[in-house]
Amino acid sequence: MERKIRVLHITPDNKFFDSVFAAWEKNDDVENKALFYASRRSYRFQYVKRTDILEIYYNKRDVKKRLQKKDYDAVFVHSMPWKFYQFVTWIPADRIVIWWGWGYEIYQSQFGLPPLVNIPLYKEKTSAYTNKIHFGPRTIYKKVSHYLLKPYARHLQEKAVQRVNYFQPVVKLEMELMRKNRFFRAKEFYYKTMAPVFGEFKERRADGNIIVGNSVAPTINHLDILDPILRFKQAQQKIIMPLSYGNEKYKEWLKPHLQHSDIQPIYDFLPQEEYFQMVDQCSYAVYGNLRQQAMGNVTHDIAQGIKVCLFKDSIPYKNLINQGYVVFAIEDMTEDSFRIPLTLEQMEQNNRAMVAEYNRRSAIYDQVVNEVKCYIF
């Protein structure tokens, strides 16, 4: 009987780990272990609940020894923060490395290096905040240290990225963008997921509320999307703005700008079921992020028949349009944008596009599993 593929997960402390690891555990092809590195023994987990399944290490030398054991066939790296670069270079050459790119480590600078995908992240109004926080004694110190260590940092980044065999993007377009880096050689991969679940095909209220963004992150460009929404929304519509997690300094900067009576900020954390119940009462959704971000929310909205608006120059908009989805551009907003919800035909088209993407990813998964089995068995 053919044994399972042994996968070692390397993860930061993040809210995605528990659900993703649970999905891997349901996969009949693999058996799973997980590694976590903490810089101090007093570390307290913020997001990961299943700490009992983690092999926790407090010394990088111990991480290196662990990786050299070779009691695994493949490593699944949950994002690639700077501290993971060294870990990836320690993985033996005869083991498979799969990197799940979350977004921040691709679109934002790490250790002063240019982003791997270098695109503008902020619109005009949000830039007023980001320009302000880029100055100060601590930032100057970081800039000097990054400058002095830049040759080493660049070498380590290239060595780590070169070591990756398979890359799992959140959206397909990211593969094309990552391939522009000469040291990126990975093939495309997606872990096994459940088939998409769609909402009931029913018309949504024309005067339904508008959900805006998913977190308190500057990259959502909240102020830059509020102006057109307030200009074109109907009088009775409320703007629901989830701001329960993210950048606290940005939240404090943003709060004074959210005094309009129709804006309803959500500062308290909501359980997932309650959160999506709130979202599902809306007819429209607007996301101002230019990088790949909030795609779980966007996908949920589309599956539920909610009309989604994005910036034309954003990665999510370009990717969804390329795949045949019906989404709308913030730049093209008119009085009809929040008066005419999706038609049933448009909902059906979005569902067909979603099924096609699910089938494409499933085929890639099957192909990669066969490749890995041929390589390790």
N, C-alpha and C positions, 0 to 999 in steps of 0.2 A: 504494500500500500504506500502510495506516494505521501511523504510527510508534508506538513504545511510550511509555508514560507515564514521564517522567523523575523519579525519586524521590531526594531528598537526605535521608540519614539524619543526625540529630544524636544522638550517644550519649555517655553517661558511660563510664567504664572499669568494665565489669560483665561477669560470667560469662554473661549472656544474649545479649550482642551477637553473638558468632560464629555461634551456631546460628540465631538469628533472621535475621541478614543472609543466611546460606546459604539459608534458606527463601525469602526474597525473591528471591534470585538464580535459583531454580528456577521463578520465576513468569514465564510468557511475556508477561504484560501490561506488565511494567516493565523499566527499566534503572536501575541503582543506583549512587549515590555516597554517601560517608560523610564527615562532618565531626566532628572532635574538638577540643575546646579544653582546653589545659593552661595553668595559671597560671605555669609556669616551664619553661625549656628542659631542665632536668635531670630532668624527670618520667620515672618508670619505670612502665610498665604492670604492673598486678597481674593482671588477668583477661583482657583482650582479647589474643588471639594474632595475629589477622590485622591487625596494625598497618600492613602494606604497602598496604592498600586505603584507609587513612584519610588525609584531608586534615587535617593537624595545624596548629593555629594557637595562638600563644602571646600574642597581643594581641587584646583585644576589638574594637579598631578594625578589625583585619584580618578578624575574623569578620563584622563589619557590611558591609565591602566585599564579602566573598565572597557574602553573602546577597543583595546588590544586583545580582549578575551576571545573575540570572534565567535561567540555563541549566538550570533544573529546573522541573517543573510542580507538584510537591508536596513537602512536607517531612514526614518521619515522625520524630517526636520520641520517643526511647526514654526514657520517664519525664520528669518535669518538676521537677528539682531547682531550687532558688532561682536559681542562676546562669543557668539556661536561660530564665527569664522575659524577661530583656532581649533575648535572641536571638530569641525568638518575636515580640516587638514589632517587630523589624527586618525581618521577612519581608514583602516587598511585598504589597500588598492583593490583587493579581491572582494570587497563588499559593495553593495549597491547603495547609492545615496539619492534620496528623493527629497526635493525641497518644495514645500508648500509656501508660495509667496503670498503673504497677507496684503501687502500694499505699502505700508510705511517704510519698510526696509528697501523698497524698490524706488519709490518716488521722492524720498527725502534723503538728505545728506546723512551719511554716517561717518563719524570721526573726521569731518571736514572734507570728505571726498565728494565729487560730483555725484548726484543720484544716478542709479543705473538706468532709470528712465527719467530723463531730464525735461520736464514740461512745466509751464507755469501752473501754480497751485492756487493763486489768490486773485480774485477780482478786485476792482478799484477800492471799494469801501473797506473790505477786509484787509487790504494791504496797509491801511492806516494803522491797524493793530499790529500786524506782523512786522512792519518797519520799526515800530516803537520798541518791540521786545528784542530786537536784534542788537541792541546796544546795552552797555553796562559793564562793570568791572569783571563779572564772572564770564560774560561772553567774550570779552577781550582776552582773558586768560585762556579760555578754551581755544580761541582762534590762534593764539601764539603756539600753544602746545600742539594743536593739529598741524600747524605749518611745519613745525620742527620734525614731527613724526610722520609727515605725509608720505615720504618714500616707502617706509615700512608698512603703513596702512594700505597703500595702493597694492603693494606686493601681496600682502595677506588677503586682501579682498579678491584679487585676481586668482590666487591659488585656491581659495575656498570655492569660488564660483566655478572655476575650471573642474573642480573635483565632483561637481554635481552631475549625476547621470540622467536624472529625470526631473523636470520642473512642472509643478502643478500651479498654473495660473488661476486666478479667480474668473477672469474673462479671457476668451481666446485671443483677443487683440494683444494682450500682454506678451504672448510668445513672440510675435513679430517685433515688438518693441525691445524685448530683451535680447533678441538675436542681433541687434545693432551693436552690442558689446562684443568685441572680437574674442574675448576670453569666455564667452557663454557658449557652451556646446551641448547643453542638455536637450533631451527629447521631451515631448509633451506627455503629461500624465494626469489622471484624475482618479481619486479613490472612489470606491464603489458607494453609491448612494441609492436611496429609495427613489422610485419613480415619482415624478412631480404630482402633487395633489392640487386639483383646481377647485375653485369655488363654484357655486351654482351659477349657471348662466342666467343672470337676471339684470335688468336695467338698474342702474344706480340713480339715486336722486340727483336731479340737475342742480339743486341748491345744497348738495352735501358739503361737508367740511373739507378742509385742505390740510393734509399732513405735510410738514416741512422738515426735512432732514431726519436724522436718527440719533444725533449725539451733539455734545457741545464741543465740536472740533472746529478750529478756524478754517480748515479745508472745506467745510460745508458752505462757506461764504454766505452766512445767514442774511446779513444786511443787504448784500447785492441782489438777493432774490426777493426780499420783502417789498421793495419798491414796486416792481411790476405786479406782484400779487395783490398788494393793497390798491393799486390803480385799477385792476380789472376784476377783482372778486365781486360777488354779489353782496348786497348790504347785510343779509342775514347769515352769511357764511363765517365760520370761525377758522382761525389759523392755529392748528395744533402743532406745537413745537417741542419735541422731546429733547430735554437738556439734562438728563439725569446722570450722565457719565461723560467723562472726557477731561478737557482742560479747564481747571477751576479759575485760573487767571483770566482766561478768555471769557468764561461765564460772567465774571464780575464786570468785565469791560462791556459785555453784550447787554446785560440787564437793563441799563438806563434807556436803551434803544427799543425796548419791547413794551412800552407803556400804552400802546394803542389798545383800545378796549376790545378789539376783535382778535387780539393775539393772546393765546392761552399757552404759556410756557409750562412744561411738565418737568419740575425739578426733582420730584420724588421717583425713586426707582420702582418700576412696576414689574411684577412677575411676568414671564413671557406670555402666558395665556391671556392675562389681563391687558397687556400691552397690545397684542394683536387684535383683541376685541375692540379696543379703542381705534386702532388703525382701520379695521374693517367697517367702521361706521362712516368713514370718509369716502368721498367720490373722486378726490384728486390728490396727487402727491407731487411735491416739488423737491428736487435734490440739486444743490448748487455745487457739488464737488466736481472738480475737473479730473482728478485722478480716480482710479478704481477705488470705490469706498461705498459702504452701505448696500452692497449688492444683494445680501440676504434680504434686506428690506425691500429693495426694488423688485426682486424676483417674487417675493410674497405679494406685493401690490399688484403686479401683473397677473399673477395666478388668480387673484381675487377680483379681477376686472376693474381695478382702480386706474384712472388715467394718470400717466406718469409724465412729468416735464423735467427736462435736463438741459444744460447748456450744450449748444451745438459743438463746441470745441472740446467737450469732455470725452474721456475714454469710454465711460458707460454709454453715452449717446451713440458714439461712432460704432461701438461694438454691437449694440442692440439693433441699430438700423441695418448694419451689415448682415445680421442674422435674420432679418425679416420681421422684426417686432414693430408694432405700432406704438411709438412714443413721440413726444412733442418737444419742441424747442422753446426754451425760456425766451430767447430773443424774438420769437414770432408770436408772443402772447397778444391776444386781443380780448375784447369783451366776451367772445365765445369760449375762451379757454376754460373758464370756470362756470360756464352756463350749459355747455354741451358735454356730458360724460361720454365714455366709450359706448359705441354701439355693440350689439350682440355679435355682429360680424367681425368687428375689430377684436373683441375678446376671443373669438374662435381663432382668428389669425395669430394672436399672441400665444394661444395655447398650442397651436400647431408648431410655431417656432420653438417653443419650450420643449416639446416632445422631441423635435428634430435634434436639438442640442443635447438633450439627455441621451438619445440614441448614439450620437456621435461620441460623447464622452464614454459611454458604456463600451463601445467598440474599441476605443483607445485603451481603456482599462484592461480588457480581455487580451489585447495584443501585447501590452507591457507585461502582464502576468506570465504569458507564455514565454516572452523573451527572458524574463528573470528566471523562470524555472529551467530554461535551457542553459542559462549561465551558471546557476548555482548547483544543479543536480547532476 
